């Protein structure tokens, strides 16, 4: 087993908009260095002064250096049949994969991250940056922030780790992410899973015809997707049979991922989600008008429910006890009638509370329809929403310098979108101009309410 320990220097932090200016590879067998390879790269773009100050690499140094396509073949050969190792492997791998993609070539290698290795082996360290961990472990790096200096330091760190643990065990756990390759769908490889981002968002599993069969969300897309192919559950087995391709959307904000997942599942109704959802939200509270015009409420299992224009679904529940408790709470709060709260089969018969003068008599047509329905409408509003007022939730964006803005208008979810942090304050008064409006969705109101109960959020009243 051989490892290609790699470090790169770049014009910036994002592979989409920046280029490689230097690359170094240390081929290693886990105990010693086998060979090294390095090159400056002409990025065919401007090197920011901050990058020059950090690395010492100037525009003139790369002017006559080879362009990436000129070293691409050699890079493929030197990393062939190796495990791609880096300190924060996603950064280095994403740049190299992107550079090859620009040439029309798909670069794939199994990956191992020495940050993750270090956290596993030295969990008590205060910091896991390469400089901090090198200093702690007495690894000398004479050429910091240059590709070969950092690659050699990473290789020495890997050596030390492999002296602490069995390398094979580490590879199975971290390189393969707990996945048995035999469990992967035929069209997917470990490299496909490892190329997914380790950020917050939602992911889509597609079948061979491109149909979305499952939508999920996670704080770490890569890790969650990997777990589907290491589980032994009935659901995991079904996904392993169905999945042909994977797509994703990064959200930055965890709350945005919960919102987007709910919206997309309702919109697309993927096969696996549909079956799972039927088990998760089995009960609904709905309202309707009886033949005398009174608003009635009832609870049914979804499988027994037949929707029509006269019926309004208000909320969904995992257990009937929760639904009953919610209805009873609003019966008391709005002084509603027992005989109109779980259907109207007993309508016309005075209820117990009417007999003890705690019900105005809607159950036996003694209370005016308009009077009763005014209170029932308030209960409907509460059942259909879980929020109060109008406000914006300010959350993390997908990139540095970006914010996710989630809008609540009159107690209901309005929509969400992203805006550059520097434009945020000036745009508050026109928030409706930049926030995408979403269809009415009572479940999302509940999601936001639960999230705000459990997590500290930043809000601005509007």
N, C-alpha and C positions, 0 to 999 in steps of 0.2 A: 504494500500500500504506500503510495506516494502523495505528498501534499505540495501544492503550488501556493506558497505564502506570498501574497500580493499586496502591494501598496501603490496608490496613485496620488498624484497632485493634480488639482483641477483649477479651472478659472472661477468656480463657484460651487455652491452646495447642492444644486439640483441638476440631475442628469438630463432633464428635458431642455434646459436652456444654457448649459455650460459644457465645456470640453476638457478632455484630459491633456495635461501638459508634460507629465512625466509618469513613467510606469516602471516598476521593478518587480521581478519574480525570483523567489528563492525556492528552488525545488528541494524537498526535504523528505527523508524516509521515516521521520518520527524520532530519530536519534541523532542524525547528523545532516549537514547540508550536502546535497548531491551536486548541484550546480546553481549558478545565478545568471540572471539576464536583466538588462535595464536599458532604457532609452528615453531621451527627451522626445516630446511629440510637438510638432507644429500644430497648434489648435486652429489655425486659420482665422483667429479672432483676437481681440484685444485682451491682454492680461491685466486685470485691475491692480492698482497700486498696492492695495491691501494684501493681495495674494503674493505679489513680489516681495513685500516687506516680510511676510510670514515664511515664504519658502526660499527666497533669494533667487528665484527663477525670473529672469528678465525677458523682455520682448526680443532683444538681440540674441539671447541664448537659444531661443527656439526658431529663429528666423530660418536657419539652414537645417533644422532637425527634420527627420522624416515625418510625413503626415501619417495619420493612423492607418490608412489603407496600405501604406508601404511596409508596416510592421505587423499587419494583421495575421498573415500566414505564419510568421515566426511565433507569434503569441499563441496561436492555436496549437502549434506543434509542441511548444515548451510546456503547455498546460494539459496536453493530451493524457487521458487516463490518470488524472490526478484529482484530488479534492481541493477545491478553491478555498483557501483560508485567508481571512483578513480580520483586522480589529475593527468591528462594525462592518461585517461582510456585505450587508445590504448596500451600503454606500458604494464600495469599490465595484461590486458585481453589477450594480445598476448602471454605472457609467460605462463599463466595458461591454455589457450586453447592449446598451443603447448605441455605442459606437459601431458595433458589429451590425446592429439592426439598420443603421444608416447605409451600410454597404449591401443590404439585402441578405445578410447571413444571420441565422439563429444560433447564438452562442449559448450553450448550456453545460454546466458543470455542477456536480454535487458541491454543497457549500458547508463550511464550518466557521463559526464566528468565535474568535478568541475572547470577546467580551462575554458572551454567554458561557463559554468554558470557564472563564475566570470567576464569574458569579457562582457557578456550580461548585468550583473547587475551593475558592477563597471567599466565601459569602460574607465574612466580617469586614472586608476591606471598605474603607470609607468612600473610595472612588475607583472607577474602572476605566478611566481614560488611559491611553497608552503611556503617557508621561508619568501619571500618578502611580500606576501599577508597576511600571519599570523601576521607578525610584524605590517603591516599597520592597520589591524583590531583588534590588541591587543589580538590575540589568542596565549596563551602560549603553547609551545611544549617542555616539559622537556627531551624528548628522540628523538631528531632529527636523521634521517637516520636509525632509527630502525622501523620495520614494525608497531608495535602497536602505537608507538608515532606518526608516520605520519598518520596512519589510524584514530586515535582519533582526530587529528588536522583537517583532511579532513572532518570528521563528524561534528565538530564544525563549520567549514566554511559552510557546507551545511545547517546547522541549521540557521545560520545568513542570508544566502541567502533566505531561505524559509520564513523568517520573512519579507523580503523585497518584495517578490512577491508571487503570488498564485502558490503553488507547482504543481497543476494539469496543469496549463497553461504551466509551464516550461517543465513538462514531455512530454506533447503533442508535444511541439516544438523541444526539444533537444533529448529526448529519442526516439521518433518516427520519428525524422528528417523531420517532416511535412508530413509523409506518412500516408495515411489511409490504415490500414491493409487489408481492403476489396479490395483495388486496386492492391495488390501484387499478382503475379502469384501463382498458387496453390502450386508449389514446393519450393517457396522462403519464408523466414521469415524475420522479422525485424533484427533478429540476424545475418542472412546471409549478409544483407546490412551493418550492423555495423562492421562485421568482415573484411570488405574490407579496404585497407589502405587509409589514408588521404593524400597520397603523389601524386606526379605528375606521369602520365603515361597514358596508354590506357586500355580500358576494352572491353570485348567481351560478347555479349549476345548470348546465344545458345538456340536452340529449343529442343524439346523432343528427337530428333534424334541425337543431338550433332552438328547440323549444325549451323554455325555462321550466325546470321540474322542481326546483327548490330555491328558496331565498333565505339567507341567514344574515345575522349581524354579529359583530364582535369588536372588542377593543383592539384585538390583534387578528386581522383577517387571516394571515398565513397560518398562525397557530391553530385557529379554530377550524380552518379547512382541513389541515393535517389531521385533526382529531377525528374527522369523519371517516378517515381511511385507516384508523388504528382501533376504532371501536368494534365491538362484537354484537351490537344491538340489531334488532330487526330493521330499524330505520337506517342504520349505517349500511347494512347488507343491501338494502334496496337502492340506496344512493350509489353504492359501489357497482351495482349492475347497470344503473341508468346513465350515470354521468359520462359525458364525452368531452366537455369543454367547461372552462371556468372563466367568469368575468367578475369584475368588482367595481365598486364606487367608494372612494375614500370620502369620509365626512368630517374628519377632525373631531367634531363634537360627538360625544357618546349619545346625547339626547337626539341629535339629528339622525344618528344611525337607527335609533329606535323608531323615530317618526317615519323615516324613509322605508324601513322594513315593513311597517304596518301598511303604509300607503301602497307599496308595490305588491304586497301579497293580496290586498283587496282588489287591486287593479288587474293583476295577472292571474291570480288564483292557481299557482303551480300545483302540480299533482301531489307531491309529497306534503307540501304545506297544508293543502286542503284536507287531507286525511288526518294530519296532526292537529290542525286547527279545530276540526270537528270534535276531537277529544278534549282540547284545551278549553274552548269556550262553548260548552254544551247548552247553556241556558240563556234565554233572552227575556228582558222585560219589554213589553210593548204596550201601546195604548190604542184605544179605538172609541168610537161613539156608539152607545147602545141605541135601541129603537126609540128612546125618549130624549136622546141628545146629550145624555150625561157622559163625561169622559170616564172611561173605565181602564184599569190596568190589569195585566195578567202576566204570568210566567209560563213559558213552555220550553221544552227541549227543542233544539234546532231541527232535529230529524222529524218532529211532529208538526212543525210550524209551516203554514202555507201563507205566503206573503200576498197581500192585495193592496189596492190603492187606499182602502179605508183604514189600514193598519199602519202604525208608525213604530218602528223598532227604536228603542231608546238606549239600551245598553246591553252588554253581554257579560256573562259570569261563568267561572269555572265550576262553581258549586251552587246547587239550588238553595242551600242555607244562606249563602251570601246574598243572593237575589231577594229572598224572603225578608232578610234582615233590613236590606236597603228599603224595600217597599214599606215595611212596618215603620221605619224611622220617619219616612215622609208622610205616612198616614197620620202619625202623631203631630209632626211639625205643622202640617197644613190642615189638620182637622178634617181628614177625608173619611169616607165611609167604608167600613169593613166589607160590605156587600158589593162594593164597586172596585175593590182592590185586587182581587184575584179572580177576575172574570165577573160576570153579572148574573150567574145562575140563580142567585138568591134575591135578585132585584124584585122589589114589590113586597118583600117581607121586612118588617122593621128589624134593624140590627140591635145587638145588645147595648151598644153605646147610645142608640136613640132612646131606648127604654130608660136609661139612667141619665138622660138629658145631656149627653156629651156628643151627640150627633144631631145636626140640624134637620135630618130626615130626607136626604137625597135617596136613600135606600127605598123609600116608599113615596117618592115624588112630593114630599112636603117642602123641600127646599127648592127654590128657583134654580133652573138649569144654569142660567148665566152666573148666578152667585157662586154656585158650587164649582163651575168650570173655571172661574177666575183662579181659585185656589189650586185646582187640579193642573192648570197650565203652569203655575209656578213649580209644582212638583215635577212636571214633565221637563221643564228647563233644567232643573237640578239633576234629574236622571240622565239628561242628554249632555250635560257638561259637568266638569269637575273643577272649574277654575273661576276666579272672580276678577272682574275689572278688565282693563286694557293695558298691556305692558309688553315690553320687549325683553327677551332673555338673551344675554350676551354670553357667547360661548367660544370655545377654541375653533379656529378655522383649520383648513387643510394644510396650510403652509404658514411659515413664520410671517407675521405682518398682516395676517388675514383674520377676520372675525366671522363667526357664524351668528346670524341674528334670527331668532325665532319669535314670531309675532303672535300675540294673543289679543283678540279684539272682542270686547263684550263677553268675556268669559269663555270664548271658544278659539280653538287653534285657527289662525288665519293662513300662515305659511312660513317658510323660512328661506334664507339665501345667504350668500357670502358677500363681504365687502372688505376692501382694503382698510386696515386700521387707521391709516392717515386720513381717509375720507369719511370715516364713521361719524365723528361729531358734527360735521357740516351737513350730513345727510339725514340726521335724526328727524327733522321736521318733515321730510319727504319719504319716510320709510316705506310707504305703499308703492313708491315708484321703483324701488329696487328689490322688494321682497316678492317672490313668486307665490301667488295665491293657490292654495290647495282646496280640493272639494271638501265639503262638510264631512267630518269623521269623528263620531263620538268616542271611538276607541282611542284615538290619538289624544283627545282631551284627558282621558283617564291615564294614559301613559305619561303625559306631561305632569299631571297632578302627583302621581306616584313618585316620579323622578324628583320633583321639587320637595317632596316630603323627606326623601332619603338623602338628598344631596344639597350642598350649598350652591346656590346659583346667583348670578348677578343679574338684576332686573332694572329696567328704567320704565317709569310710568309714561303712558302716552295718552 
